[in-house]
């Protein structure tokens, strides 16, 4: 899965952004659990998810103002 571009994220509604962020947070939680157990096979994915969540939050804040 590739990172979404900011311009693509701006096309989503605020509700869609919220849902996407929630799904990514859930995936991040699951990856964190796997890391603790030692079963994480793609550690770079955690960084990608954190970045995408940050992009989503930035776009949401832009839409607020």
Biopython code that builds the backbone (N, CA, C, O; Angstrom):
import numpy as np
from Bio.PDB.StructureBuilder import StructureBuilder

atoms = [
    (1, "UNK", "N", (0.850, -1.176, 0.000)),
    (1, "UNK", "CA", (0.000, 0.000, 0.000)),
    (1, "UNK", "C", (0.892, 1.234, 0.000)),
    (1, "UNK", "O", (1.820, 1.344, 0.801)),
    (2, "UNK", "N", (0.603, 2.147, -0.895)),
    (2, "UNK", "CA", (1.407, 3.356, -0.980)),
    (2, "UNK", "C", (0.754, 4.475, -0.192)),
    (2, "UNK", "O", (-0.442, 4.445, 0.099)),
    (3, "UNK", "N", (1.557, 5.445, 0.139)),
    (3, "UNK", "CA", (1.036, 6.600, 0.862)),
    (3, "UNK", "C", (0.134, 7.422, -0.040)),
    (3, "UNK", "O", (0.400, 7.568, -1.233)),
    (4, "UNK", "N", (-0.913, 7.949, 0.526)),
    (4, "UNK", "CA", (-1.808, 8.820, -0.219)),
    (4, "UNK", "C", (-1.160, 10.193, -0.343)),
    (4, "UNK", "O", (-0.498, 10.662, 0.584)),
    (5, "UNK", "N", (-1.349, 10.817, -1.460)),
    (5, "UNK", "CA", (-0.836, 12.167, -1.659)),
    (5, "UNK", "C", (-1.792, 13.154, -1.006)),
    (5, "UNK", "O", (-2.992, 12.898, -0.909)),
    (6, "UNK", "N", (-1.259, 14.274, -0.562)),
    (6, "UNK", "CA", (-2.082, 15.277, 0.108)),
    (6, "UNK", "C", (-3.176, 15.787, -0.818)),
    (6, "UNK", "O", (-4.301, 16.023, -0.378)),
    (7, "UNK", "N", (-2.860, 15.958, -2.081)),
    (7, "UNK", "CA", (-3.886, 16.459, -3.004)),
    (7, "UNK", "C", (-5.023, 15.456, -3.164)),
    (7, "UNK", "O", (-6.174, 15.847, -3.358)),
    (8, "UNK", "N", (-4.704, 14.154, -3.082)),
    (8, "UNK", "CA", (-5.752, 13.133, -3.149)),
    (8, "UNK", "C", (-6.590, 13.137, -1.878)),
    (8, "UNK", "O", (-7.805, 12.948, -1.931)),
    (9, "UNK", "N", (-5.943, 13.353, -0.735)),
    (9, "UNK", "CA", (-6.665, 13.378, 0.538)),
    (9, "UNK", "C", (-7.621, 14.564, 0.612)),
    (9, "UNK", "O", (-8.673, 14.472, 1.245)),
    (10, "UNK", "N", (-7.271, 15.657, -0.019)),
    (10, "UNK", "CA", (-8.129, 16.853, 0.019)),
    (10, "UNK", "C", (-9.468, 16.628, -0.680)),
    (10, "UNK", "O", (-10.425, 17.365, -0.443)),
    (11, "UNK", "N", (-9.538, 15.621, -1.531)),
    (11, "UNK", "CA", (-10.782, 15.324, -2.245)),
    (11, "UNK", "C", (-11.790, 14.589, -1.360)),
    (11, "UNK", "O", (-12.982, 14.573, -1.668)),
    (12, "UNK", "N", (-11.325, 13.982, -0.264)),
    (12, "UNK", "CA", (-12.215, 13.251, 0.628)),
    (12, "UNK", "C", (-12.982, 14.210, 1.534)),
    (12, "UNK", "O", (-12.524, 15.318, 1.815)),
    (13, "UNK", "N", (-14.147, 13.772, 1.981)),
    (13, "UNK", "CA", (-14.906, 14.557, 2.957)),
    (13, "UNK", "C", (-14.282, 14.366, 4.335)),
    (13, "UNK", "O", (-13.453, 13.477, 4.534)),
    (14, "UNK", "N", (-14.684, 15.199, 5.276)),
    (14, "UNK", "CA", (-14.148, 15.114, 6.636)),
    (14, "UNK", "C", (-14.485, 13.763, 7.262)),
    (14, "UNK", "O", (-13.664, 13.193, 7.981)),
    (15, "UNK", "N", (-15.668, 13.252, 7.001)),
    (15, "UNK", "CA", (-16.075, 11.952, 7.552)),
    (15, "UNK", "C", (-15.218, 10.822, 6.976)),
    (15, "UNK", "O", (-14.808, 9.917, 7.703)),
    (16, "UNK", "N", (-14.951, 10.877, 5.681)),
    (16, "UNK", "CA", (-14.111, 9.851, 5.061)),
    (16, "UNK", "C", (-12.689, 9.901, 5.615)),
    (16, "UNK", "O", (-12.060, 8.863, 5.821)),
    (17, "UNK", "N", (-12.192, 11.102, 5.852)),
    (17, "UNK", "CA", (-10.857, 11.244, 6.432)),
    (17, "UNK", "C", (-10.816, 10.661, 7.838)),
    (17, "UNK", "O", (-9.848, 10.001, 8.216)),
    (18, "UNK", "N", (-11.863, 10.907, 8.603)),
    (18, "UNK", "CA", (-11.933, 10.372, 9.962)),
    (18, "UNK", "C", (-11.940, 8.849, 9.941)),
    (18, "UNK", "O", (-11.245, 8.210, 10.731)),
    (19, "UNK", "N", (-12.722, 8.271, 9.042)),
    (19, "UNK", "CA", (-12.796, 6.817, 8.933)),
    (19, "UNK", "C", (-11.456, 6.223, 8.514)),
    (19, "UNK", "O", (-11.026, 5.194, 9.036)),
    (20, "UNK", "N", (-10.812, 6.882, 7.576)),
    (20, "UNK", "CA", (-9.514, 6.389, 7.099)),
    (20, "UNK", "C", (-8.466, 6.460, 8.214)),
    (20, "UNK", "O", (-7.669, 5.537, 8.384)),
    (21, "UNK", "N", (-8.473, 7.552, 8.963)),
    (21, "UNK", "CA", (-7.530, 7.696, 10.081)),
    (21, "UNK", "C", (-7.785, 6.626, 11.141)),
    (21, "UNK", "O", (-6.839, 6.070, 11.700)),
    (22, "UNK", "N", (-9.039, 6.338, 11.416)),
    (22, "UNK", "CA", (-9.378, 5.306, 12.403)),
    (22, "UNK", "C", (-8.885, 3.936, 11.946)),
    (22, "UNK", "O", (-8.358, 3.166, 12.748)),
    (23, "UNK", "N", (-9.053, 3.636, 10.680)),
    (23, "UNK", "CA", (-8.595, 2.354, 10.151)),
    (23, "UNK", "C", (-7.069, 2.254, 10.236)),
    (23, "UNK", "O", (-6.527, 1.198, 10.563)),
    (24, "UNK", "N", (-6.395, 3.343, 9.944)),
    (24, "UNK", "CA", (-4.935, 3.343, 10.024)),
    (24, "UNK", "C", (-4.451, 3.217, 11.466)),
    (24, "UNK", "O", (-3.454, 2.547, 11.733)),
    (25, "UNK", "N", (-5.151, 3.857, 12.386)),
    (25, "UNK", "CA", (-4.778, 3.727, 13.799)),
    (25, "UNK", "C", (-4.934, 2.288, 14.277)),
    (25, "UNK", "O", (-4.120, 1.788, 15.053)),
    (26, "UNK", "N", (-5.987, 1.632, 13.806)),
    (26, "UNK", "CA", (-6.205, 0.229, 14.168)),
    (26, "UNK", "C", (-5.077, -0.635, 13.613)),
    (26, "UNK", "O", (-4.554, -1.507, 14.306)),
    (27, "UNK", "N", (-4.708, -0.387, 12.364)),
    (27, "UNK", "CA", (-3.617, -1.147, 11.753)),
    (27, "UNK", "C", (-2.296, -0.888, 12.485)),
    (27, "UNK", "O", (-1.503, -1.807, 12.689)),
    (28, "UNK", "N", (-2.068, 0.367, 12.875)),
    (28, "UNK", "CA", (-0.857, 0.711, 13.613)),
    (28, "UNK", "C", (-0.819, -0.014, 14.961)),
    (28, "UNK", "O", (0.232, -0.499, 15.380)),
    (29, "UNK", "N", (-1.960, -0.083, 15.633)),
    (29, "UNK", "CA", (-2.048, -0.797, 16.900)),
    (29, "UNK", "C", (-1.700, -2.267, 16.715)),
    (29, "UNK", "O", (-0.948, -2.837, 17.505)),
    (30, "UNK", "N", (-2.248, -2.875, 15.671)),
    (30, "UNK", "CA", (-1.979, -4.288, 15.414)),
    (30, "UNK", "C", (-0.505, -4.526, 15.106)),
    (30, "UNK", "O", (0.073, -5.519, 15.547)),
    (31, "UNK", "N", (0.102, -3.612, 14.347)),
    (31, "UNK", "CA", (1.523, -3.751, 14.045)),
    (31, "UNK", "C", (2.373, -3.578, 15.295)),
    (31, "UNK", "O", (3.399, -4.239, 15.452)),
    (32, "UNK", "N", (1.946, -2.690, 16.183)),
    (32, "UNK", "CA", (2.665, -2.490, 17.440)),
    (32, "UNK", "C", (2.624, -3.769, 18.273)),
    (32, "UNK", "O", (3.624, -4.154, 18.879)),
    (33, "UNK", "N", (1.479, -4.415, 18.298)),
    (33, "UNK", "CA", (1.351, -5.676, 19.032)),
    (33, "UNK", "C", (2.271, -6.743, 18.438)),
    (33, "UNK", "O", (2.925, -7.484, 19.172)),
    (34, "UNK", "N", (2.316, -6.818, 17.108)),
    (34, "UNK", "CA", (3.181, -7.793, 16.456)),
    (34, "UNK", "C", (4.650, -7.507, 16.754)),
    (34, "UNK", "O", (5.445, -8.429, 16.935)),
    (35, "UNK", "N", (5.005, -6.220, 16.803)),
    (35, "UNK", "CA", (6.391, -5.861, 17.102)),
    (35, "UNK", "C", (6.778, -6.327, 18.500)),
    (35, "UNK", "O", (7.887, -6.815, 18.715)),
    (36, "UNK", "N", (5.857, -6.172, 19.448)),
    (36, "UNK", "CA", (6.141, -6.575, 20.825)),
    (36, "UNK", "C", (6.346, -8.075, 20.945)),
    (36, "UNK", "O", (7.135, -8.534, 21.771)),
    (37, "UNK", "N", (5.645, -8.832, 20.130)),
    (37, "UNK", "CA", (5.743, -10.288, 20.181)),
    (37, "UNK", "C", (6.915, -10.779, 19.328)),
    (37, "UNK", "O", (7.377, -11.910, 19.483)),
    (38, "UNK", "N", (7.388, -9.921, 18.431)),
    (38, "UNK", "CA", (8.498, -10.292, 17.566)),
    (38, "UNK", "C", (8.068, -10.891, 16.248)),
    (38, "UNK", "O", (8.851, -11.597, 15.613)),
    (39, "UNK", "N", (6.851, -10.632, 15.818)),
    (39, "UNK", "CA", (6.342, -11.206, 14.576)),
    (39, "UNK", "C", (6.168, -10.166, 13.477)),
    (39, "UNK", "O", (5.492, -10.434, 12.483)),
    (40, "UNK", "N", (6.754, -9.003, 13.631)),
    (40, "UNK", "CA", (6.588, -7.931, 12.645)),
    (40, "UNK", "C", (7.466, -8.211, 11.440)),
    (40, "UNK", "O", (8.689, -8.283, 11.559)),
    (41, "UNK", "N", (6.841, -8.369, 10.273)),
    (41, "UNK", "CA", (7.601, -8.678, 9.073)),
    (41, "UNK", "C", (7.879, -7.440, 8.207)),
    (41, "UNK", "O", (8.773, -7.489, 7.362)),
    (42, "UNK", "N", (7.154, -6.353, 8.385)),
    (42, "UNK", "CA", (7.382, -5.137, 7.610)),
    (42, "UNK", "C", (7.451, -3.932, 8.555)),
    (42, "UNK", "O", (6.475, -3.191, 8.672)),
    (43, "UNK", "N", (8.571, -3.727, 9.219)),
    (43, "UNK", "CA", (8.661, -2.639, 10.190)),
    (43, "UNK", "C", (8.519, -1.250, 9.568)),
    (43, "UNK", "O", (8.100, -0.311, 10.245)),
    (44, "UNK", "N", (8.864, -1.111, 8.283)),
    (44, "UNK", "CA", (8.741, 0.194, 7.624)),
    (44, "UNK", "C", (7.287, 0.631, 7.506)),
    (44, "UNK", "O", (7.011, 1.821, 7.361)),
    (45, "UNK", "N", (6.368, -0.301, 7.565)),
    (45, "UNK", "CA", (4.940, 0.017, 7.427)),
    (45, "UNK", "C", (4.454, 0.891, 8.588)),
    (45, "UNK", "O", (3.550, 1.707, 8.406)),
    (46, "UNK", "N", (5.042, 0.731, 9.774)),
    (46, "UNK", "CA", (4.635, 1.548, 10.926)),
    (46, "UNK", "C", (4.907, 3.024, 10.646)),
    (46, "UNK", "O", (4.074, 3.882, 10.937)),
    (47, "UNK", "N", (6.068, 3.309, 10.084)),
    (47, "UNK", "CA", (6.413, 4.697, 9.768)),
    (47, "UNK", "C", (5.472, 5.257, 8.699)),
    (47, "UNK", "O", (5.033, 6.403, 8.797)),
    (48, "UNK", "N", (5.162, 4.457, 7.685)),
    (48, "UNK", "CA", (4.250, 4.890, 6.637)),
    (48, "UNK", "C", (2.878, 5.232, 7.200)),
    (48, "UNK", "O", (2.278, 6.235, 6.815)),
    (49, "UNK", "N", (2.388, 4.410, 8.100)),
    (49, "UNK", "CA", (1.068, 4.634, 8.681)),
    (49, "UNK", "C", (1.062, 5.914, 9.509)),
    (49, "UNK", "O", (0.132, 6.714, 9.413)),
    (50, "UNK", "N", (2.103, 6.107, 10.322)),
    (50, "UNK", "CA", (2.168, 7.330, 11.134)),
    (50, "UNK", "C", (2.185, 8.568, 10.250)),
    (50, "UNK", "O", (1.538, 9.567, 10.565)),
    (51, "UNK", "N", (2.919, 8.509, 9.151)),
    (51, "UNK", "CA", (2.972, 9.646, 8.232)),
    (51, "UNK", "C", (1.616, 9.923, 7.593)),
    (51, "UNK", "O", (1.192, 11.074, 7.486)),
    (52, "UNK", "N", (0.942, 8.857, 7.171)),
    (52, "UNK", "CA", (-0.356, 9.049, 6.529)),
    (52, "UNK", "C", (-1.383, 9.599, 7.517)),
    (52, "UNK", "O", (-2.210, 10.433, 7.145)),
    (53, "UNK", "N", (-1.342, 9.147, 8.759)),
    (53, "UNK", "CA", (-2.242, 9.692, 9.784)),
    (53, "UNK", "C", (-1.966, 11.184, 9.954)),
    (53, "UNK", "O", (-2.898, 11.980, 10.062)),
    (54, "UNK", "N", (-0.694, 11.562, 9.979)),
    (54, "UNK", "CA", (-0.336, 12.979, 10.114)),
    (54, "UNK", "C", (-0.832, 13.785, 8.920)),
    (54, "UNK", "O", (-1.315, 14.904, 9.091)),
    (55, "UNK", "N", (-0.720, 13.236, 7.721)),
    (55, "UNK", "CA", (-1.225, 13.927, 6.540)),
    (55, "UNK", "C", (-2.733, 14.113, 6.619)),
    (55, "UNK", "O", (-3.252, 15.179, 6.285)),
    (56, "UNK", "N", (-3.430, 13.082, 7.057)),
    (56, "UNK", "CA", (-4.883, 13.162, 7.168)),
    (56, "UNK", "C", (-5.281, 14.241, 8.168)),
    (56, "UNK", "O", (-6.182, 15.038, 7.908)),
    (57, "UNK", "N", (-4.599, 14.259, 9.317)),
    (57, "UNK", "CA", (-4.923, 15.257, 10.333)),
    (57, "UNK", "C", (-4.630, 16.674, 9.826)),
    (57, "UNK", "O", (-5.370, 17.607, 10.140)),
    (58, "UNK", "N", (-3.566, 16.838, 9.050)),
    (58, "UNK", "CA", (-3.235, 18.139, 8.477)),
    (58, "UNK", "C", (-4.325, 18.598, 7.523)),
    (58, "UNK", "O", (-4.747, 19.753, 7.566)),
    (59, "UNK", "N", (-4.781, 17.696, 6.660)),
    (59, "UNK", "CA", (-5.841, 18.049, 5.705)),
    (59, "UNK", "C", (-7.132, 18.376, 6.451)),
    (59, "UNK", "O", (-7.839, 19.313, 6.083)),
    (60, "UNK", "N", (-7.444, 17.608, 7.501)),
    (60, "UNK", "CA", (-8.657, 17.897, 8.283)),
    (60, "UNK", "C", (-8.580, 19.279, 8.908)),
    (60, "UNK", "O", (-9.567, 20.014, 8.913)),
    (61, "UNK", "N", (-7.407, 19.643, 9.438)),
    (61, "UNK", "CA", (-7.259, 20.967, 10.044)),
    (61, "UNK", "C", (-7.326, 22.066, 8.990)),
    (61, "UNK", "O", (-7.827, 23.153, 9.277)),
    (62, "UNK", "N", (-6.841, 21.817, 7.798)),
    (62, "UNK", "CA", (-6.954, 22.788, 6.718)),
    (62, "UNK", "C", (-8.420, 23.025, 6.363)),
    (62, "UNK", "O", (-8.831, 24.153, 6.089)),
    (63, "UNK", "N", (-9.198, 21.951, 6.371)),
    (63, "UNK", "CA", (-10.615, 22.071, 6.015)),
    (63, "UNK", "C", (-11.387, 22.834, 7.086)),
    (63, "UNK", "O", (-12.380, 23.496, 6.783)),
    (64, "UNK", "N", (-10.933, 22.745, 8.349)),
    (64, "UNK", "CA", (-11.605, 23.458, 9.440)),
    (64, "UNK", "C", (-11.510, 24.971, 9.253)),
    (64, "UNK", "O", (-12.474, 25.706, 9.469)),
    (65, "UNK", "N", (-10.334, 25.407, 8.849)),
    (65, "UNK", "CA", (-10.149, 26.857, 8.748)),
    (65, "UNK", "C", (-10.451, 27.410, 7.389)),
    (65, "UNK", "O", (-10.335, 28.617, 7.174)),
]
sb = StructureBuilder()
sb.init_structure("model")
sb.init_model(0)
sb.init_chain("A")
sb.init_seg("    ")
for serial, (resi, resn, name, xyz) in enumerate(atoms, 1):
    if name == "N":
        sb.init_residue(resn, " ", resi, " ")
    sb.init_atom(name, np.array(xyz, "f"), 0.0, 1.0, " ", f" {name:<3s}", serial, name[0])
structure = sb.get_structure()
